[in-house]
Amino acid sequence: MNRNRGRNLRSLWRSGVDHLATGLAILATILVVAPLIAIFFYLVYKGASSLNWAFFNQIPKPEGEVGGGMANAIVGSAVVLLVASLFGIPIGIGGGIYLAEFGRGTKLANAVRFTADVLNGVPSIVMGIAAFSLIVVPMHHYSALAGGVALGIMMIPTVTRTTEEMLLMVPHSVREAALGLGVPNWRSVLSITLKTASPGVITGCMLAFARVAGETAPLLFTALGNQFWSVSLNHEISALPLQIYNYAISPYDDQHRQAWAGSLVLIALIVIAVSLVRFVTSRGTLKGAS
């Protein structure tokens, strides 16, 4: 009798602990998601009413005039982020491959890993000042190229460390099978190991892309901004974060309204870009598996 009673008490205790842990996990999830949802709905509330066709196909009006749009800033953001991705992602993936596959235990690998971790915590404004000194000053002018390189440098640490961790998760048996078939090590890494870890690597690239897409401080010191159309890499260029910042500190209500609209468009573009990449890569993974 006492034995059955003890079993029932232990069962109730385990069940209670299980429900408590589940409840805490759900609460933690709500606490993480709630601010994001609140911010998004507030952006929709403040910015959706300011969106119109002119916002997407016109450049900003002169100070004090009502109307205009951020078409040049949208195109400028696409140009700068394309440059950043072309510069930062290949270097980041290459660094991650070296750390995981060729530099294990070496002093150089430890130095690269430490540098990536330090760069990951450097404030964006410090990165902007460094890019200004190293790129803008030698070039003697601001440019979209300088802005893209600055953002690309900020992408490298995240991509490098994510690539390393994803490659380390690939079983050694996969590498050994490829080497046993006579495949060269470099080709095995690129064609088999990296391909196996590609979903995680792409996720790291998307995280890095989303992080730099809304950065303003580096662009203030490199791209500077432009009130007119420009897609030249060698000239100043506008970008959504720059235009939002300039309108947010403006004394005009219409520009405040457009700043909210620009913030909403920036978030929407990031979500759309990340979703498209995930969709395309997931289809590619499914086709490869089949």
N, C-alpha and C positions, 0 to 999 in steps of 0.2 A: 504493500500500500504506500509506504513512504517512498519506495523506489519509484513508483509511477508518478507520485506527486512531484518528486524531484525532476523527473523527465519533463513533466508538463511545465514546471517553472522554467527550466532551461529552454524549452521550446518557445515559451512566451517571451523570455528574455532575448533570444536570437531574433524572433519575429519583430519585437519592439526596436531592437538595434537596427535591423534591416530597414524598417519603415522610417526610422529617424535619419539614417544615412541617405535614403532615397529622398526624403523631404529636404535635407540640407543640400543635396546635389541639385534638386529642382530650384530651390531658393537661390543658390549660387548662379544657376543658369539665367534666372530671371533678372538678378542684379547685373549680370554682364550684358544681357540683351536689352534691358529696359532703357538705359541711357541712349543706346544707338537708335532705338525706335523713337524715343522722345525727340532726339535731335533731328531725325529724318522728317517726322511729322511737323515739327516746328519750321523746318526749312520749306516744306510743302506749303504750310500755312502762310509764311511770309513771302515766299518767292513765286509760287505758282500764278498768283494774280498778276505778276509783272511780266510773265512770259508772253510774247507775241512773235509774229513773223519777223518784225523789224529787229528783234533781239538777236535773231540768228543770221540775218543777212545784211546788217548795217554796222558801220563802225561808230565809235562813240561821238556824240555831239560835242561841240565846244562847251567850255565851262559855263554853267548857268542856263543852257538851253535844255528843254525837255525833249526826251526821245532818244533815238539812237539805239545802238546795240553793242554786242561783244563778238561779232563775227570774226574780227581779226584776232581777238584773244583766243577764241576756240581753235582756230587754225594754228595760231602760234603755239598753243599748248601741245597740239598734235606734233608739230615740228620738233619742239624741244624734247618731248618725251620719246620721240622716235630716235633722235640723236643719243639721248641718254641710254635707251635700251640697246642700241647698236654698239655703244661703247662699254656699258657696264655689264651686260649679261654675258657676252663671250668671255670677258676677263674673269668674271665671278665663277662661271662654270669651269673654266680652265684651272683657276686656283683651287676649287673644290676637288677636281680630279687629281691634281697633284697631291693635295693633303691626304686624300683617301687611298690613292693607288700607288704613288711613287715616292712619297716623302715620309712615310710612317717612321716616327722615332728620330728623324733627323733634326738637327738644330735649325736648319732653314725652315722646315715645316712648322716647328714650334714658334719661330719668329713670325711667320706668315699668319698663323692662327692667332697669335697674340695681337698682331697689328689689326687683323680683321675685327677682333672683339673690341679693341680700342676705338677704331673708326666707327663701329656701330653705335657707340655711345657719344660721339662727338656732336655737340649742338649744331644745328643746320646753319646758324648765323656764323659760327666759326668756320664751317666749311665754305660758306660764301665769301668770307674775307680771304681765306686761303686761295680760293679760285680766282678772286680778284687780283691778288698779288702774283699768282703764278701764270695766269692766262690773259687777263684783261690788260694788265700793265705792259707786258711784253708786246701785245698786239696793238696797244695804244688806242683801243676803242672797245666798246661793249659789243656783244654779238650773241646771236642765237647759238652758235657753236660753243661759246664759253658757258652759256647756261646749260646746254645739254651735257657737256663734259662734267660740270659741277654736279648735276643730278646723277650722272652715270657713276661718278666716284662714290656717291652716297648709296648707290644700289649694290656696289661690289661686295661689301662685307656680308650683307644678308644672303645674297646669292651664293657666295663662297661657302659660308658655314652650312647653309641648307643643303647644298650639293654634296658636301663632305658627309653630312649625317645620313643623307639618303643613300649614298653609295656604300657606306659602311653597313647599312642594313641589308644589302644584297648578300645572299648566302655565298660562302666561299666555294661551295660545290659548283655553282654556276661558272665561276672563274676557272676552276680546275677542269671542268668538262670542256670548256673552250680551249684551254691550253693543251689538254690531252688529245684534241683533234688536230693539233698543229697550228692553231690560230696564233699569230703574233700577239704579244701582250698588249701593244698599243691598240691594235684592231679589236681585240677582245674587250678592252675598256670602252671604246667608243661605240662598237656595234652591239655589244651584249650587256655589259654591266650598266652603262649609262642609259641604254634603252630600257632596261628593267626598272631603273630608278627614275625614269622620266616623269611619272606623275608627281612625285614629291619634288623633283627639281623644278618643274613648271610651277608648282604651288609656291615655292620659294621665290621664283622670278615674279610672280604676280604680287606677292607680299611686298617685294622691293618696289615694284612699279606703283602699287597703291600708296606706299609710304611717300615717294618723292613727287607723286602727281599733284599734291596740294601744297608743296613747299613754296614759300614766298621769299624768305631771306636770301637763299643762294641766288635767286633770279634778280633780286634787287641789286646785287653786286656784280652781276654778269650780263644778263640780258637787258636789264634796265627798264624795258617797256617801250611801246610805240603806239601812238594814237592812230596810226594809219596802217594800210595793208602792207605786210612784209613777210616773205617766206625765205628770204636770203639768209644763209647761215653766217654771213659776214657783216650783218647789220643788226642794230637793235630790233628786238621783236617783242610783241605783246604776248601775254599768257593769262589765262583765267585767274590764277592766284594773284598776279600783279594787279590786274584790273580790279579785282574784288578789294584788294587792300587799298588801292587809290580811291575807290568809290566809298569805302567804309570810313575813311578819314575826311571825306569831303563834307563841306557844310550844306550841300544841296540834298533835299529830300528825295528828289527823283533818282539821284545817283545812289543813295542809300537803298532805294527800292531795287535798283538794278544789281546792287551788290548781293542782295538776298537771292535774286533770280540767278545770278552767276554762281553762287554757292550751290544752289540746287542742281544746276546743270553740271557743275564739276563733279558732284557726288554721283549723279546719274551716269555720266560718261565713264567714271571709274567702274561702277557696278556693271555697266554694259560691256566694257572692254574685258573685265575679269571673267564675266559669265560666258562671253563668246570664246575666250581662250579655253576655259574649262570644258565647254561643250565640244569644241573641235578636238581637244586632246582626249576626252573621254571616248569619243567616237573612234579615234585612231587606236586607242587601247583595246576597245572591244573588237575592232576588226583584226588587230594583231592576235588577240586571244582566240578568235574563231579560226 
